[in-house]
Amino acid sequence: MKVRTRYAPSPTGFQHMGGIRTALYAYLFAKKHQGDFVLRVEDTDQSRYVEGAEEYIIDSLNWLGLQPDEGVGFGGDFGPYRQSDRKAIYKQYVDQLIESGHAYYAFDTAEELTAKRKEVEKSQRPEPAYSPLFRHEMRNSISLDAKEVAALLAEGAYTVRVKIPAHEEVIVKDLIRGTVSFQSNLMDDKVLFKSDGMPTYHMANVVDDHLMEITHVIRGEEWLPSTPLHVLLYRFLGWEDSMPAFAHLPLILKPEGNGKLSKRAADKLGFPVFPLAWEHPTTDESSNGYKELGFFPEAFINILAFLGWNPGTEQEIFSLDQLIAEFSIDRVVKSGARFNFEKAQWYNQEYLRTKTGEELCNDAWTAKPPFVGEDDKDLVAKLCDLLREKLTYPADVWALSTYFFQRPSEYDGKTVRSKWKGENKDKIKGLVDQLKALSNFNALDIEKTVKGYIETNSLSFGNILLPLRIMLTGVKGGPSVFEIAEIMGKAESMQRLDIAMEAFEKMTSES
Ligand code: GLU
């Protein structure tokens, strides 16, 4: 049997990275077993539909290279893959359940339902209001006589509810959690279908997983409580033999492990929980995304892979192909997975180090400051190479390299005063003359010249190198000053040295 997994998001908002991790695990599992990965959009709850959410899901998968074999936007033989386009399919299965006595019509109004809920709550019974023990007390085709039912059905406002059997233990076999048992008396007679012709999530989900021949349902832990109902539906519909295997993934937790990593929690901690940036179409909510922050898709995949799974070895860096080869559900953990933003940045740096200067330059280019010219690409690629170890994101290059594009407008006064004086001043001038005479103005020759000069004159490195750096860049820290000079080029470096000497002179004579 061919392995088929699916990612079945609801377009009710923008997918949190937990959702994308579900997609990744479903993808990895399918690919590992030469199977198919399906994207199904579960949009039965039209009232919660958010414009743009479906595109967001597809864009996120595309960014990460998790290409579905079938699904909304990808074609395939089991379509349509959007549940609202499958509306006509569900009714026959709902009718089948009613005919076989596993579902029934219910006519309770919202007020009646609330009243019952309150009553049960007050009595402190653990059973839900609409459940095997209480359904007789409600208005439905079980409690009312046939004539009344026919009249109410003719009025047209009804729901179809599943008839949960009383006093049964429903067993869910989960590939991650093992055997989980549920008492049927504590389950509710969930609504499966509404008179507007739309199935609810549970009904559509089970019918579609069956019709789409899904073999493994991989989804978040929050769906585990729904699974006994799904198991019963497979049984009631006669599909128990081909019921998919279930695997419920652990929650993604805040860095300290104290609760779910929600958007609100992450906002407070100063990092996003979304793959891509978004703006809500109707509220003023928005969020930044990992892509826009400067994360590489490979890094983001690697981060997500480790949120709940580990290879059992020390290896931390995995390409998508390596993940496909190594991934197994057996190594997915039950307990919540803490998300650590610093560790996520570490992954990005690891990937950043493997990129060429040109690649980093291309990634950083859209964020280039106005003082960088269109024809500066070669220079920026060199700067990316030079500064690679200091970058977390490609666009960090701009803040670290401003002085390559703009001559210093001021110099560190304290350093200038301590170095531009007496004999040291003359020594610096002497060095500048030697550099002027240098015909091969490359880092190695500059370094040889400077070091030779320091040694021959028995000078201290700090007294010469620091002022030299400040003359060229205006600041104290940065990469090798010899490399900086080479990249600036001889003409520019010499001009800067001249300008600086004049400025230093002025600064020290004033004080
Ligand atoms: N539509 C559900 C969601 O939004 C899918 C749950 C499942 O995978 O069965 O997460």
Residues whose N, C-alpha, C, O or C-beta is under 5 A from the ligand:
A	BS01	LIG	A8 P9 S10 E42 I218 R219
